[in-house]
Amino acid sequence: MGHTGLVSVSFSLRFGSGNRFDFPAIQGWPPIGCWFMMSRVKMKCLQLLFWAGVILALATGCATPKNTVTQISTIDALLAGAYDGQMPCRKLTHYGNLGIGTFDHLDGEMVLLNGAVFQVKADGKAYAAGTTATTPFASVVRFQPRMTQSVPSGTTFSGFQKQVDALATNRNVFCAIRVKGKFRFVKTRSVPAQSKPYPPLVDVTRNQPVFDLVNQEGTLVGFRLPDYVKGINVPGYHVHFLSANHQVGGHVLDFTLDQGTIE
């Protein structure tokens, strides 16, 4: 279980290079602070006025705090079709060594594992992200496991969620998760690159390619996020898979684990 699942953390929201919102979190309650370097034009374009109801204090000149989930853009922007890459993927590793997201033009699923960025394309195969790759949406963290627990054989996706919920009982904190093991079965999906004018994500996923992976060693990475992040990120569980040989992966829909560990 990652450091972020056991302590209060801050949340850093970024829109391209140099545009950042930091929200220091309070245990058991949504974030209440904000630090920003963003132009009025971009604020208007991204329609961030909904934050006005939750911003209680404004601080400037703060360094990025410890135990921070850094996010590029918002899930609502992605759902609406904002697929243009905003940050080079090579810069993501400045903010974390574990994470998930997607790529410019919605070209596949991202897995950031051990500081390396992988791109699972619409063929279900994983590729090392190119040096020029960019992302319109990603969440990353500098992962520091605080505990390790074995996963019983036959554990499914729903059983895994119950196990994590028992380990991290406070649902109001961000929880970063890594699971390494042997998987009897993993159902994943990816998405194909889109062309302008971009369709909304719900239309893209109606015809998403789905893959049934069997007898795979690999790693799940992702987050369990609080309900109050709705619109900013995905509440609940959002995890991606990468095989140990870095050949296949994707957004996880279901799995059965033969043996493994949760961190």
N, C-alpha and C positions, 0 to 999 in steps of 0.2 A: 504494500500500500504506500503510495507516495506521500511525501511530506505534507502536501497540500490537503490531504484527507483528514489530518489529525490536528491541525492548528488553524487559527484564523489566517487568512491570506488576503492579499490584495489582488485586484483585477486590473489589468492594463489593456486598454482598447486602442488599437492603432489603425490609422487610415493612410496607408502609403508612408513614404519616408518622412519622418519628422513630425507627423501628426498623431498625437497621442492623448488618450484620456486615462488617468490612473484613478482607481477607486479603492482606497484602503478599506478592507472589510472589518466588520465588527462581528464577533462570535454570536451566532444566533439571529442575525438580522442582515438585511441587504446592505450593500456598500453605500456610504454617505459622503465621501469626499471626491473631489475632482481636481485634476491638474491638467491643463490643456495647452497645446501649441497648435492651434488650428485656425485657418482663415474663416472669415464670416461667410465667404462664398461657399466653401466646402461644407461648412456647418449647415447652410441652407440646403445645399444639394442633398445632403445625407439626412436631412430632416431629423436632427437630434434634439429638437425642442422637447420631446417627451421626457428627457432627463430632468427638466426643470422641477418636476414634482419630487424628485428624490435627491437632488443636490442640495445639501444643507450648508456646506462649507466650501470655500474655494482657496486652494493653496497653490503657490507657484514656486518654481525652483527646486522641487523635491527630487531626489534621486529615486530610481526605481527600487521599491522596498524588496526585502527578502521574501521568498515563498510567493512568487507572483506568477499567475497564469496570464500570459500575453496573448492577446487575440487580435487578428487582422479582420477588420470590418465586423458586420453583424450577420446573424442567421437570417433576419428579415430581409436584409439587402440581398443576400444570396437567393432566398426564395423568390424575390421579385425579379431576378434575372441580372443581378450585378456580377457578371462573370469575368470582367476584365481584371487581369493581375495588377495588384497594387504594391506588392513588396517582393523583391528578389528572394527566392527560397534560401539562397546561401546566407541571407541575413537572419533567417529564423533561428539558426543555431547560435546566434548571439544571445537569444532570449531563452533558449531551452534545448534539451537533448531528447525530449520525448513529446510527441504531439500528433495531431491529425488535422486534415483540411482537404483542400482541393487545389486545382491549378487553373491557370489562365484559360479562358473559354470553357471552363468546367471540364477540363480534359483529364478525367480520372480522379482517383482517391489518393490522398496523401497519407503516408506513414513516416513519421520522424522517429527513428529508433537509434539509440546510442549515438546521437549527433549526426546521423546520415539520413538524407531525405530520399524516400522512394515514391515512385509514381506507379499506381496500379491503373492501367489503362482499360479501355472498354473490352479488350480481349481477355481480361482477367489476369494478365501477366504483369509482373512487377519489374520496373526499370529504375536504375539510378537516375534521379532527377538531373537534368542538364544544368550547366552553369548559368544559363540565361533564363531558366524557369522562374516564373513568378506565380504568386498566389493571390486570389481575391478574398479568400477566407481560410483562416487557420487558427488553431489554439495550441500553444506550446508551453512547456514548463521545464524548469531545471529539476529533473526527477531525482529525489533523494528518498529511497525506501526507508520507512520506519519500522516495518514489520514484514514478515513472510509467513504465509500459512499454506499448507498443502490443500489441494483441491481433491475431494473424493472422486474416485473413478465413476464415470457415468454422469458427471455433473453437466447439466444443460445450461443454456444462456439464462433462463429464469432462475435456476438453482444458484448459479454464480452471483446473480444480483442479490439474492437473499443472503448469501454468505458475506458479500461486501457490506450490505446493510447492517448485518450483525456486528461486523468489525468497526464500522464507522457509523455510529448511531445518530449523530447530529446531521440531519439532512440539509442544514443551512450553510454548510461549508463546502468548498470545492474539494473534490476528491480525484486525484490522478491515480491511474491504475495501470499495472503491467502484469500480464499473466503469461508465463512461459510453460510450455508443456507439449504433450503428444495428444493430438486431436483426432478422435475417431471420425469426426465429421465437422466441417465448417461451411455454412451457406453464406456466401458473400455476394455483393453486387458492386458494379462500378457504373460510370456514366460516360457517354461519348462526348467528345468536344463539340461545342455548339457554335453556330454561326449567327451573326447579327442579321436582323433584330432578334435578340435573345428571347426564347420562350421562358416563362416562369418555371421554376424547378419542378413543380408538381406535374407539369406536362412532360418534362424530360423523364421523370422517374416512372411514368406510365409504361414506358417501353425499355426500361433499364435491363441490361444483360445480368443474369443471375448465374452463379457458379456453385456447384456442389463439389467441394474439395474433401477428399477422403484420405485418412491415414497420413496426416500432415504433422510434422513437428514445426512449431513456430511460436509466435508471440502476438498476444492481443495488447493493444495500447489504446488508451482513451480516458474518458472522464465520466464521473457521475456529478451532475450539476444541480444546484437547487432550483426549485420551481420559480423563484423570483427572477431568473435570468431569461425567462420566456421573451422572445423577440430579439434578445441579444445573442443568445446561444441556444442550445438544445437542452431543455430540462431533462433530468434523468440520465440514462446511460447512452453513451455514444462511443462506440469502439470500432477500431479497424484491426485487420489481421495482416501479418506478413509471415510467410513461411521461412523456416530456418535457412533454406538455400536461396532466399530472396528471389524466388521465381514466380510466386503467385500471392494473391492477397485480395484486399478490398474492404468495403464497408460491411460490418458483420450484421447478418440478419438472424442467425441461429448457430449453435454449435453443440457438440457433445465432446467432453474432454475425457480422455482415458487416464491421464495422470499429469499433474502440473502443480505450480505454485502461484499464489497471488502475492504481489508485492504492492 
